[in-house]
Amino acid sequence: MADHQEVSVTLPSDPASVPAARAHVAEALRDWGLPEGHVTGDTVRLIVSELATNAVQHTFGQSPVFTVEVGLDRGELLRVGVTDSHPRWPRRLPAAVQQDNGRGMRIIRWLTAEAGGRLSVSPTEEGGKTVWIELPWPAATATTPVTAGPGPLL
């Protein structure tokens, strides 16, 4: 495996682009040897869905496109970033029970931490931002698929 592998795609800032972003990332993970149904793949696809949705919904039409970057360093660290050109960074919203949206970053933070990773935001030269996640690459356990449902009760 090469020391660094990277792919990216730029998509229109439209809700129809969210599944395309997810599919792009899923294809990269498969190409790099992660089996379909692996928990890391499921986690990353959900995170990308949330980040892409944020790039579409919370840029208020001021970012005509967003870019998804996926990189794998030395077969050890998976890095995923979603870049848009809107200057406002993500912020935590109160978790009101009646709130129908605004939980995306909370979900992303939780999933990233649960997978042993970290979340960061960095500015772009054009005045936008990239929201990054870094996760350990599960090379040693890449053949372990997700099981359907809980195991037997003991």
DSSP file (Angstrom, degrees, kcal/mol; ACC not computed):
  #  RESIDUE AA STRUCTURE BP1 BP2  ACC     N-H-->O    O-->H-N    N-H-->O    O-->H-N    TCO  KAPPA ALPHA  PHI   PSI    X-CA   Y-CA   Z-CA
    1    1 A M              0   0    0      0, 0.0    31,-0.0     0, 0.0     4,-0.0   0.000 360.0 360.0 360.0 138.5    0.0    0.0    0.0
    2    2 A A        -     0   0    0      1,-0.1    73,-0.2     2,-0.0     3,-0.2  -0.232 360.0-114.6 -64.7 157.3    1.3    3.5   -0.9
    3    3 A D  S    S+     0   0    0      1,-0.2    71,-4.9    71,-0.1     2,-0.4   0.860 100.8  18.0 -62.3 -35.0    2.3    5.8    2.0
    4    4 A H  E     -A   73   0A   0     69,-0.2     2,-0.4    70,-0.1    -1,-0.2  -0.983  64.0-178.1-143.6 129.4   -0.6    8.2    1.1
    5    5 A Q  E     +A   72   0A   0     67,-2.1    67,-2.7    -2,-0.4     2,-0.3  -0.972  13.0 174.9-122.9 141.0   -3.7    7.7   -0.9
    6    6 A E  E     +A   71   0A   0     -2,-0.4     2,-0.3    65,-0.2    65,-0.2  -0.997  11.8 174.5-150.5 141.0   -6.1   10.4   -1.6
    7    7 A V  E     -A   70   0A   0     63,-2.4    63,-2.9    -2,-0.3     2,-0.3  -0.969   8.2-178.2-137.9 155.1   -9.3   11.1   -3.6
    8    8 A S  E     -A   69   0A   0     -2,-0.3     2,-0.3    61,-0.2    61,-0.2  -0.987   9.2-165.7-149.9 159.3  -11.7   14.0   -3.7
    9    9 A V  E     -A   68   0A   0     59,-1.9    59,-2.8    -2,-0.3     2,-0.5  -0.992  11.3-148.6-145.5 140.1  -14.9   15.1   -5.4
   10   10 A T  E     -A   67   0A   0     -2,-0.3    57,-0.2    57,-0.2    -2,-0.0  -0.949  24.6-179.1-110.9 129.1  -16.5   18.5   -5.8
   11   11 A L  E     -A   66   0A   0     55,-2.9    55,-2.2    -2,-0.5     2,-0.1  -0.869  33.6 -92.4-127.2 155.5  -20.3   18.5   -5.9
   12   12 A P  E     -A   65   0A   0      0, 0.0     2,-2.3     0, 0.0    53,-0.3  -0.389  44.3-108.9 -63.9 145.6  -23.1   21.1   -6.2
   13   13 A S  S    S+     0   0    0     51,-2.8    52,-0.1     3,-0.1    50,-0.1  -0.519  79.4 120.7 -77.8  79.0  -24.4   22.4   -3.0
   14   14 A D  S >  S-     0   0    0     -2,-2.3     3,-2.4     1,-0.1     4,-0.4  -0.989  76.0-117.0-143.5 143.4  -27.7   20.5   -3.4
   15   15 A P  T >  S+     0   0    0      0, 0.0     3,-1.3     0, 0.0    -1,-0.1   0.816 113.2  64.8 -54.2 -30.8  -29.4   17.9   -1.3
   16   16 A A  T 3> S+     0   0    0      1,-0.2     4,-0.6     2,-0.2    -3,-0.1   0.680  92.9  64.3 -66.4 -16.0  -29.1   15.4   -4.2
   17   17 A S  H <> S+     0   0    0     -3,-2.4     4,-2.4    -5,-0.2    -1,-0.2   0.676  82.3  77.6 -80.5 -17.7  -25.3   15.6   -3.8
   18   18 A V  H <> S+     0   0    0     -3,-1.3     4,-2.2    -4,-0.4    -1,-0.2   0.940  95.9  44.6 -61.6 -49.0  -25.3   14.1   -0.3
   19   19 A P  H  > S+     0   0    0      0, 0.0     4,-2.5     0, 0.0    -1,-0.2   0.872 112.3  54.2 -62.6 -33.5  -25.8   10.5   -1.5
   20   20 A A  H  X S+     0   0    0     -4,-0.6     4,-2.2     2,-0.2    -2,-0.2   0.898 108.2  49.0 -65.4 -39.6  -23.2   11.1   -4.2
   21   21 A A  H  X S+     0   0    0     -4,-2.4     4,-2.0     2,-0.2    -1,-0.2   0.925 112.2  48.6 -63.7 -44.4  -20.7   12.2   -1.5
   22   22 A R  H  X S+     0   0    0     -4,-2.2     4,-2.4     1,-0.2    -2,-0.2   0.910 112.0  48.5 -61.8 -43.7  -21.5    9.1    0.6
   23   23 A A  H  X S+     0   0    0     -4,-2.5     4,-2.3     2,-0.2    -1,-0.2   0.875 108.7  54.3 -65.9 -37.8  -21.1    6.8   -2.4
   24   24 A H  H  X S+     0   0    0     -4,-2.2     4,-1.8     2,-0.2    -1,-0.2   0.924 111.6  44.1 -61.2 -45.1  -17.7    8.5   -3.4
   25   25 A V  H  X S+     0   0    0     -4,-2.0     4,-2.5     2,-0.2    -2,-0.2   0.910 111.3  53.6 -67.7 -42.9  -16.4    7.8    0.1
   26   26 A A  H  X S+     0   0    0     -4,-2.4     4,-2.2     1,-0.2    -2,-0.2   0.899 108.4  50.7 -59.2 -41.0  -17.7    4.3    0.2
   27   27 A E  H  X S+     0   0    0     -4,-2.3     4,-2.7     2,-0.2    -1,-0.2   0.909 109.6  49.9 -64.2 -42.4  -16.0    3.5   -3.1
   28   28 A A  H  X S+     0   0    0     -4,-1.8     4,-1.6     2,-0.2    -2,-0.2   0.926 110.2  50.2 -61.8 -44.6  -12.6    4.9   -1.8
   29   29 A L  H  <>S+     0   0    0     -4,-2.5     5,-2.6     1,-0.2    -1,-0.2   0.904 112.3  47.3 -61.8 -41.4  -12.9    2.8    1.4
   30   30 A R  H ><5S+     0   0    0     -4,-2.2     3,-2.0     1,-0.2    -1,-0.2   0.930 109.3  53.7 -63.7 -45.0  -13.6   -0.4   -0.7
   31   31 A D  H 3<5S+     0   0    0     -4,-2.7    -1,-0.2     1,-0.3    -2,-0.2   0.809 107.2  52.9 -59.6 -29.3  -10.7    0.4   -3.1
   32   32 A W  T 3<5S-     0   0    0     -4,-1.6    -1,-0.3    -5,-0.2    -2,-0.2   0.343 128.5 -96.0 -91.8   6.7   -8.4    0.7    0.0
   33   33 A G  T < 5S+     0   0    0     -3,-2.0    -3,-0.2     1,-0.3    -2,-0.1   0.517  74.7 141.2 100.2   6.0   -9.5   -2.8    1.2
   34   34 A L      < -     0   0    0     -5,-2.6    -1,-0.3    -6,-0.2    -2,-0.1  -0.725  51.4-125.0 -83.4 121.4  -12.2   -2.1    3.7
   35   35 A P    >   -     0   0    0      0, 0.0     3,-1.8     0, 0.0     6,-0.2  -0.273  28.7 -95.4 -66.2 149.3  -14.9   -4.7    3.3
   36   36 A E  T 3  S+     0   0    0      1,-0.3     3,-0.1     5,-0.1   -10,-0.0  -0.382 112.2  26.9 -57.9 136.8  -18.5   -3.8    2.7
   37   37 A G  T 3  S+     0   0    0      1,-0.3   109,-1.9   108,-0.1    -1,-0.3   0.450  82.6 145.8  87.5   0.8  -20.4   -3.7    6.0
   38   38 A H    <>  -     0   0    0     -3,-1.8     4,-2.1   107,-0.2     3,-0.3  -0.493  57.3-124.1 -70.9 142.5  -17.4   -3.0    8.2
   39   39 A V  H  > S+     0   0    0    105,-0.5     4,-2.5     1,-0.2     5,-0.2   0.846 110.0  55.4 -58.2 -37.2  -18.3   -0.8   11.2
   40   40 A T  H  > S+     0   0    0      2,-0.2     4,-2.7     1,-0.2    -1,-0.2   0.916 107.7  49.2 -63.6 -41.5  -15.7    1.9   10.2
   41   41 A G  H  > S+     0   0    0     -3,-0.3     4,-2.5    -6,-0.2    -2,-0.2   0.914 111.5  48.8 -62.7 -42.6  -17.2    2.2    6.7
   42   42 A D  H  X S+     0   0    0     -4,-2.1     4,-2.0     2,-0.2    -2,-0.2   0.918 112.8  48.2 -62.6 -43.2  -20.7    2.6    8.2
   43   43 A T  H  X S+     0   0    0     -4,-2.5     4,-2.4     2,-0.2    -2,-0.2   0.930 112.6  47.5 -62.6 -46.8  -19.4    5.2   10.6
   44   44 A V  H  X S+     0   0    0     -4,-2.7     4,-2.8     1,-0.2     5,-0.2   0.903 110.2  52.0 -65.5 -41.4  -17.6    7.2    8.0
   45   45 A R  H  X S+     0   0    0     -4,-2.5     4,-2.2    -5,-0.2    -1,-0.2   0.906 111.1  47.8 -62.4 -40.1  -20.5    7.1    5.6
   46   46 A L  H  X S+     0   0    0     -4,-2.0     4,-2.2     2,-0.2    -2,-0.2   0.919 112.3  49.1 -65.8 -42.8  -22.8    8.5    8.3
   47   47 A I  H  X S+     0   0    0     -4,-2.4     4,-2.9     1,-0.2     5,-0.2   0.926 111.2  49.6 -62.0 -44.2  -20.3   11.2    9.2
   48   48 A V  H  X S+     0   0    0     -4,-2.8     4,-3.0     1,-0.2     5,-0.3   0.894 108.6  53.6 -62.7 -39.3  -20.0   12.2    5.5
   49   49 A S  H  X S+     0   0    0     -4,-2.2     4,-2.3    -5,-0.2    -1,-0.2   0.933 112.2  44.4 -58.9 -45.5  -23.7   12.3    5.2
   50   50 A E  H  X S+     0   0    0     -4,-2.2     4,-2.3     2,-0.2    -2,-0.2   0.922 115.5  46.7 -66.1 -44.3  -23.9   14.7    8.2
   51   51 A L  H  X S+     0   0    0     -4,-2.9     4,-2.3     2,-0.2    -2,-0.2   0.918 114.4  47.0 -65.8 -42.7  -21.0   16.9    7.0
   52   52 A A  H  X S+     0   0    0     -4,-3.0     4,-1.7     2,-0.2    -1,-0.2   0.904 111.2  51.8 -65.5 -40.6  -22.3   17.1    3.4
   53   53 A T  H  X S+     0   0    0     -4,-2.3     4,-3.3    -5,-0.3     5,-0.3   0.916 109.8  49.8 -61.2 -42.6  -25.8   17.9    4.7
   54   54 A N  H  X S+     0   0    0     -4,-2.3     4,-2.4     1,-0.2    -2,-0.2   0.913 108.0  53.3 -60.9 -42.2  -24.3   20.7    6.8
   55   55 A A  H  < S+     0   0    0     -4,-2.3    -1,-0.2     1,-0.2    -2,-0.2   0.827 116.7  39.3 -63.5 -31.0  -22.4   22.0    3.8
   56   56 A V  H  < S+     0   0    0     -4,-1.7     5,-0.5    -5,-0.1     3,-0.4   0.924 123.9  35.4 -81.4 -49.2  -25.7   22.2    1.8
   57   57 A Q  H >< S+     0   0    0     -4,-3.3     3,-0.5     1,-0.2    -3,-0.2   0.843 118.5  44.0 -79.6 -35.5  -28.1   23.4    4.5
   58   58 A H  T 3< S+     0   0    0     -4,-2.4    -1,-0.2    -5,-0.3    -3,-0.1   0.293  96.0  71.7-102.5  11.6  -26.0   25.8    6.6
   59   59 A T  T >  S-     0   0    0     -3,-0.4     3,-2.6    -4,-0.2    -1,-0.2   0.466  89.0-140.6-100.7  -3.1  -24.2   27.8    3.9
   60   60 A F  T <   -     0   0    0     -3,-0.5    -3,-0.1     1,-0.3    -2,-0.1   0.833  65.7 -55.8  51.7  41.5  -27.4   29.5    2.9
   61   61 A G  T 3  S+     0   0    0     -5,-0.5    -1,-0.3     2,-0.2   -48,-0.1   0.470 116.1 111.0  75.3   0.8  -26.7   29.4   -0.8
   62   62 A Q  S <  S+     0   0    0     -3,-2.6    -2,-0.1     1,-0.2    -1,-0.1   0.501  71.2  56.8 -87.6  -3.1  -23.3   31.2   -0.3
   63   63 A S        -     0   0    0     -7,-0.1    -1,-0.2    -8,-0.1    -2,-0.2  -0.896  64.7-172.3-125.8 100.2  -21.3   28.1   -1.2
   64   64 A P  S    S+     0   0    0      0, 0.0   -51,-2.8     0, 0.0     2,-0.3   0.728  73.0  18.7 -68.0 -19.9  -22.3   26.8   -4.6
   65   65 A V  E     -A   12   0A   0    -53,-0.3    20,-0.5   -52,-0.1     2,-0.3  -0.921  63.2-154.1-139.9 165.0  -20.3   23.7   -4.2
   66   66 A F  E     -AB  11  84A   0    -55,-2.2   -55,-2.9    -2,-0.3     2,-0.4  -0.972  13.5-141.5-137.1 155.8  -18.6   21.6   -1.5
   67   67 A T  E     -AB  10  83A   0     16,-2.2    16,-2.7    -2,-0.3     2,-0.5  -0.952   3.9-156.7-121.8 135.8  -15.6   19.2   -1.7
   68   68 A V  E     -AB   9  82A   0    -59,-2.8   -59,-1.9    -2,-0.4     2,-0.4  -0.956  12.8-171.1-111.0 123.5  -15.2   15.9    0.0
   69   69 A E  E     -AB   8  81A   0     12,-2.8    12,-2.4    -2,-0.5     2,-0.4  -0.936   3.7-173.5-114.9 138.0  -11.6   14.8    0.5
   70   70 A V  E     +AB   7  80A   0    -63,-2.9   -63,-2.4    -2,-0.4     2,-0.4  -0.996   8.7 174.8-132.2 127.0  -10.6   11.3    1.7
   71   71 A G  E     -AB   6  79A   0      8,-3.0     8,-3.0    -2,-0.4     2,-0.5  -0.976  19.3-159.6-134.9 148.7   -7.0   10.3    2.5
   72   72 A L  E     -AB   5  78A   0    -67,-2.7   -67,-2.1    -2,-0.4     2,-0.6  -0.980  13.9-157.3-127.4 117.4   -5.3    7.3    4.0
   73   73 A D  E >>  -AB   4  77A   0      4,-2.6     3,-3.1    -2,-0.5     4,-1.7  -0.853  69.3 -30.1-101.8 121.4   -1.9    7.7    5.5
   74   74 A R  T 34 S-     0   0    0    -71,-4.9    -1,-0.2    -2,-0.6   -71,-0.1   0.718 107.6 -73.5  49.7  27.5    0.5    4.8    5.7
   75   75 A G  T 34 S+     0   0    0    -73,-0.2    64,-0.3   -72,-0.2    -1,-0.3   0.732 127.5  83.9  63.5  20.1   -2.5    2.4    6.1
   76   76 A E  T <4 S+     0   0    0     -3,-3.1    61,-3.1     1,-0.3     2,-0.5   0.681  80.5  44.6-122.7 -32.5   -2.9    3.8    9.7
   77   77 A L  E  <  -BC  73 136A   0     -4,-1.7    -4,-2.6    59,-0.3     2,-0.5  -0.971  57.6-159.0-130.8 121.5   -4.9    7.0    9.6
   78   78 A L  E     -BC  72 135A   0     57,-3.1    57,-2.7    -2,-0.5     2,-0.4  -0.843  13.9-170.7 -95.9 130.5   -8.1    7.8    7.7
   79   79 A R  E     -BC  71 134A   0     -8,-3.0    -8,-3.0    -2,-0.5     2,-0.4  -0.988   5.7-179.2-127.5 127.1   -8.8   11.5    7.1
   80   80 A V  E     +BC  70 133A   0     53,-2.4    53,-2.5    -2,-0.4     2,-0.4  -0.991   3.9 179.6-128.0 131.4  -12.0   12.9    5.7
   81   81 A G  E     -BC  69 132A   0    -12,-2.4   -12,-2.8    -2,-0.4     2,-0.5  -0.986  16.6-159.8-132.8 144.0  -12.8   16.5    5.1
   82   82 A V  E     -BC  68 131A   0     49,-1.9    49,-2.3    -2,-0.4     2,-0.4  -0.988  18.0-165.8-122.2 121.9  -15.7   18.4    3.8
   83   83 A T  E     +BC  67 130A   0    -16,-2.7   -16,-2.2    -2,-0.5     2,-0.3  -0.881  12.7 168.6-112.1 134.9  -15.0   21.9    2.5
   84   84 A D  E     -BC  66 129A   0     45,-2.1    45,-1.9    -2,-0.4   -18,-0.1  -0.902  38.2-123.5-134.2 169.1  -17.4   24.7    1.7
   85   85 A S  S    S+     0   0    0    -20,-0.5   -19,-0.1    -2,-0.3    45,-0.1   0.349  72.4 112.9 -97.9   7.1  -16.9   28.4    1.0
   86   86 A H        -     0   0    0     43,-0.1    -2,-0.2     1,-0.1    43,-0.1  -0.636  61.7-143.6 -79.8 135.8  -19.2   29.8    3.7
   87   87 A P        +     0   0    0      0, 0.0     2,-0.3     0, 0.0    -1,-0.1   0.724  69.7  98.0 -75.1 -20.3  -17.2   31.6    6.4
   88   88 A R        -     0   0    0    -30,-0.1    -2,-0.1    41,-0.1    41,-0.1  -0.527  66.6-142.8 -75.8 129.3  -19.3   30.6    9.4
   89   89 A W        -     0   0    0     -2,-0.3    -1,-0.0     1,-0.1    42,-0.0  -0.475  31.6 -86.3 -83.8 158.1  -17.9   27.6   11.3
   90   90 A P        -     0   0    0      0, 0.0     2,-0.3     0, 0.0    -1,-0.1  -0.295  49.1-166.8 -60.6 148.4  -20.0   24.9   12.8
   91   91 A R        -     0   0    0     -3,-0.1     2,-0.3     0, 0.0    14,-0.2  -0.970  24.9-102.3-138.1 155.3  -21.3   25.7   16.3
   92   92 A R        -     0   0    0     -2,-0.3    11,-0.1    13,-0.1     3,-0.0  -0.577  34.0-159.3 -76.8 134.3  -23.0   23.7   19.0
   93   93 A L        -     0   0    0      9,-0.4    13,-0.0    -2,-0.3     2,-0.0  -0.839  30.4 -94.9-108.7 151.4  -26.7   24.2   19.3
   94   94 A P        -     0   0    0      0, 0.0     2,-1.7     0, 0.0    -1,-0.0  -0.365  35.7-120.4 -62.5 144.8  -28.7   23.4   22.5
   95   95 A A        -     0   0    0      8,-0.0     2,-0.2     3,-0.0     7,-0.1  -0.532  40.6-179.4 -87.9  71.6  -30.2   20.0   22.4
   96   96 A A    >   -     0   0    0     -2,-1.7     3,-1.1     1,-0.1    -3,-0.0  -0.510  31.5-131.9 -73.0 139.9  -33.8   21.0   22.7
   97   97 A V  T 3  S+     0   0    0      1,-0.3    -1,-0.1    -2,-0.2    -2,-0.0   0.870 106.8  47.3 -61.0 -38.8  -36.2   18.1   22.7
   98   98 A Q  T 3  S+     0   0    0      2,-0.0     2,-0.3    -3,-0.0    -1,-0.3   0.539  83.9 117.5 -81.7  -6.1  -38.5   19.7   20.1
   99   99 A Q    <   -     0   0    0     -3,-1.1     3,-0.0     1,-0.2     4,-0.0  -0.456  45.6-167.9 -69.9 125.0  -35.6   20.6   17.8
  100  100 A D  S    S+     0   0    0     -2,-0.3     2,-0.3     2,-0.0    -1,-0.2   0.686  70.3  13.1 -86.9 -19.9  -35.9   18.8   14.4
  101  101 A N  S    S+     0   0    0      1,-0.1     0, 0.0     2,-0.0     0, 0.0  -0.828  82.6  82.2-142.5-177.9  -32.4   19.6   13.2
  102  102 A G        +     0   0    0     -2,-0.3    -9,-0.4    -7,-0.1     4,-0.2   0.532  66.8 102.1  95.4   6.6  -29.1   21.0   14.5
  103  103 A R     >  +     0   0    0      1,-0.1     4,-2.4     2,-0.1     5,-0.2   0.446  48.7  98.1-100.2  -0.4  -27.9   17.7   15.9
  104  104 A G  H  > S+     0   0    0      1,-0.2     4,-2.6     2,-0.2     5,-0.2   0.901  84.5  44.4 -57.1 -48.5  -25.5   16.9   13.1
  105  105 A M  H  > S+     0   0    0      1,-0.2     4,-2.8     2,-0.2    -1,-0.2   0.854 111.9  54.0 -68.0 -32.9  -22.3   18.1   14.7
  106  106 A R  H  > S+     0   0    0     -4,-0.2     4,-2.2     2,-0.2    -1,-0.2   0.922 111.2  45.9 -64.1 -42.8  -23.2   16.4   18.0
  107  107 A I  H  X S+     0   0    0     -4,-2.4     4,-2.9     2,-0.2     5,-0.3   0.923 113.2  49.9 -63.8 -45.6  -23.6   13.1   16.0
  108  108 A I  H  X S+     0   0    0     -4,-2.6     4,-2.6     1,-0.2     5,-0.2   0.929 111.4  48.2 -61.1 -46.8  -20.3   13.7   14.2
  109  109 A R  H  X S+     0   0    0     -4,-2.8     4,-2.5     2,-0.2     5,-0.2   0.928 114.1  46.6 -59.1 -45.6  -18.4   14.4   17.4
  110  110 A W  H  X S+     0   0    0     -4,-2.2     4,-2.8    -5,-0.2    -2,-0.2   0.943 114.1  46.1 -64.7 -48.3  -19.9   11.4   19.1
  111  111 A L  H  X S+     0   0    0     -4,-2.9     4,-1.6     1,-0.2    -1,-0.2   0.906 113.9  49.5 -61.8 -41.8  -19.2    9.0   16.2
  112  112 A T  H  <>S+     0   0    0     -4,-2.6     5,-2.9    -5,-0.3    -1,-0.2   0.937 114.2  44.0 -63.8 -46.9  -15.7   10.3   15.8
  113  113 A A  H ><5S+     0   0    0     -4,-2.5     3,-1.7    -5,-0.2    -2,-0.2   0.908 110.8  55.0 -64.8 -41.7  -14.8   10.0   19.5
  114  114 A E  H 3<5S+     0   0    0     -4,-2.8    -1,-0.2     1,-0.3    -2,-0.2   0.825 107.4  50.7 -61.3 -31.9  -16.5    6.5   19.7
  115  115 A A  T 3<5S-     0   0    0     -4,-1.6    -1,-0.3    -5,-0.2    -2,-0.2   0.383 123.0-105.5 -87.9   3.9  -14.2    5.4   16.8
  116  116 A G  T < 5S+     0   0    0     -3,-1.7    -3,-0.2     1,-0.2    -2,-0.1   0.735  82.1 116.7  82.4  22.8  -11.1    6.7   18.5
  117  117 A G      < -     0   0    0     -5,-2.9     2,-0.3    -6,-0.2    18,-0.2  -0.273  55.6-121.2-110.6-165.3  -10.7    9.7   16.3
  118  118 A R  E     -D  134   0A   0     16,-2.0    16,-2.4    -2,-0.1     2,-0.4  -0.974   9.5-141.7-142.4 156.9  -10.7   13.4   16.4
  119  119 A L  E     +D  133   0A   0     -2,-0.3     2,-0.3    14,-0.2    14,-0.2  -0.923  25.1 165.7-118.1 139.8  -12.6   16.3   14.8
  120  120 A S  E     -D  132   0A   0     12,-2.3    12,-3.2    -2,-0.4     2,-0.4  -0.974  24.1-145.1-148.8 163.6  -11.2   19.6   13.7
  121  121 A V  E     -D  131   0A   0     -2,-0.3    10,-0.2    10,-0.2   -32,-0.0  -0.997  17.7-176.0-130.0 136.0  -12.1   22.6   11.6
  122  122 A S  E     -D  130   0A   0      8,-2.5     8,-2.8    -2,-0.4     2,-0.1  -0.983  24.9-116.2-133.3 146.5   -9.6   24.6    9.6
  123  123 A P  E     -D  129   0A   0      0, 0.0     6,-0.3     0, 0.0     2,-0.3  -0.422  24.7-135.8 -75.9 153.6  -10.0   27.8    7.5
  124  124 A T    >   -     0   0    0      4,-1.7     3,-1.5   -40,-0.1     6,-0.0  -0.707  23.2-114.2-101.4 161.3   -9.5   27.8    3.7
  125  125 A E  T 3  S+     0   0    0     -2,-0.3    -1,-0.1     1,-0.3     4,-0.0   0.782 116.3  59.1 -63.4 -26.1   -7.5   30.4    1.9
  126  126 A E  T 3  S-     0   0    0      1,-0.0    -1,-0.3   -39,-0.0     3,-0.1   0.467 124.9 -98.7 -84.5  -1.5  -10.7   31.5    0.2
  127  127 A G  S <  S+     0   0    0     -3,-1.5    -2,-0.1     1,-0.2   -42,-0.1   0.455  91.7 101.0 100.3   1.0  -12.5   32.3    3.5
  128  128 A G        -     0   0    0    -41,-0.0    -4,-1.7     1,-0.0     2,-0.3   0.055  62.8-120.3 -93.6-151.3  -14.4   29.1    3.9
  129  129 A K  E     -CD  84 123A   0    -45,-1.9   -45,-2.1    -6,-0.3     2,-0.4  -0.986   3.4-139.6-152.8 160.9  -13.7   26.1    6.1
  130  130 A T  E     -CD  83 122A   0     -8,-2.8    -8,-2.5    -2,-0.3     2,-0.6  -0.996  13.2-150.8-122.4 128.4  -13.0   22.4    6.1
  131  131 A V  E     -CD  82 121A   0    -49,-2.3   -49,-1.9    -2,-0.4     2,-0.3  -0.899  25.1-166.6 -97.6 120.8  -14.4   20.2    8.8
  132  132 A W  E     -CD  81 120A   0    -12,-3.2   -12,-2.3    -2,-0.6     2,-0.4  -0.803  17.5-169.6-110.8 146.0  -12.1   17.2    9.3
  133  133 A I  E     -CD  80 119A   0    -53,-2.5   -53,-2.4    -2,-0.3     2,-0.4  -0.986   5.9-164.1-124.9 145.8  -12.3   13.9   11.0
  134  134 A E  E     +CD  79 118A   0    -16,-2.4   -16,-2.0    -2,-0.4   -55,-0.2  -0.999  12.9 175.4-126.6 130.4   -9.4   11.6   11.6
  135  135 A L  E     -C   78   0A   0    -57,-2.7   -57,-3.1    -2,-0.4     2,-0.2  -0.965  37.4-102.6-131.5 148.0   -9.9    8.0   12.5
  136  136 A P  E     -C   77   0A   0      0, 0.0   -59,-0.3     0, 0.0   -60,-0.1  -0.496  40.7-119.5 -64.9 138.6   -7.6    5.0   13.0
  137  137 A W        -     0   0    0    -61,-3.1     2,-1.7    -2,-0.2     3,-0.4  -0.693  16.4-136.7 -81.1 128.6   -7.6    2.8   10.0
  138  138 A P    >>  +     0   0    0      0, 0.0     3,-0.8     0, 0.0     4,-0.5  -0.213  50.3 145.1 -83.8  50.2   -8.8   -0.7   11.0
  139  139 A A  G >4 S+     0   0    0     -2,-1.7     3,-0.8   -64,-0.3     4,-0.2   0.883  70.7  49.6 -55.5 -43.4   -6.1   -2.6    9.0
  140  140 A A  G 34 S+     0   0    0     -3,-0.4    -1,-0.3     1,-0.2     3,-0.2   0.782 123.8  30.5 -70.1 -25.2   -5.7   -5.4   11.6
  141  141 A T  G X4 S+     0   0    0     -3,-0.8     3,-2.5     1,-0.1    -1,-0.2   0.162  80.2 119.6-117.7  18.0   -9.5   -5.9   11.9
  142  142 A A  T << S+     0   0    0     -3,-0.8    -1,-0.1    -4,-0.5    -2,-0.1   0.667  73.1  58.5 -62.4 -15.8  -10.6   -5.0    8.3
  143  143 A T  T 3  S+     0   0    0     -4,-0.2    -1,-0.3    -3,-0.2    -2,-0.1   0.434  81.6  98.7 -92.2   2.5  -12.0   -8.5    7.8
  144  144 A T    <   -     0   0    0     -3,-2.5  -105,-0.5  -109,-0.0     3,-0.1  -0.783  62.5-159.5 -92.1 105.2  -14.4   -8.2   10.7
  145  145 A P        -     0   0    0      0, 0.0     2,-0.3     0, 0.0  -107,-0.2  -0.297  28.1 -92.4 -77.5 166.6  -17.8   -7.3    9.4
  146  146 A V        -     0   0    0   -109,-1.9     2,-0.3     1,-0.0  -108,-0.0  -0.582  41.9-130.7 -73.0 138.1  -20.6   -5.7   11.4
  147  147 A T        -     0   0    0     -2,-0.3     2,-0.8    -3,-0.1     4,-0.0  -0.670  21.4-109.8 -90.5 150.0  -22.9   -8.3   12.9
  148  148 A A  S    S-     0   0    0     -2,-0.3    -1,-0.0     2,-0.0    -2,-0.0  -0.687  78.8 -27.9 -81.8 110.8  -26.6   -7.9   12.5
  149  149 A G  S    S-     0   0    0     -2,-0.8    -2,-0.1     2,-0.0     2,-0.0   0.021 100.5 -39.6  76.6 174.2  -28.1   -7.1   15.9
  150  150 A P        -     0   0    0      0, 0.0     3,-0.1     0, 0.0    -2,-0.0  -0.319  65.5-108.3 -70.9 156.8  -26.8   -8.0   19.3
  151  151 A G        -     0   0    0      1,-0.2     3,-0.1    -4,-0.0    -2,-0.0  -0.035  56.1 -58.0 -72.2-176.7  -25.3  -11.4   20.0
  152  152 A P        -     0   0    0      0, 0.0     2,-0.3     0, 0.0    -1,-0.2  -0.313  59.0-107.9 -65.5 148.3  -27.0  -14.1   22.0
  153  153 A L              0   0    0      1,-0.1     0, 0.0    -3,-0.1     0, 0.0  -0.593 360.0 360.0 -76.3 134.8  -27.9  -13.3   25.6
  154  154 A L              0   0    0     -2,-0.3    -1,-0.1    -3,-0.1     0, 0.0   0.405 360.0 360.0-107.6 360.0  -25.7  -15.0   28.1
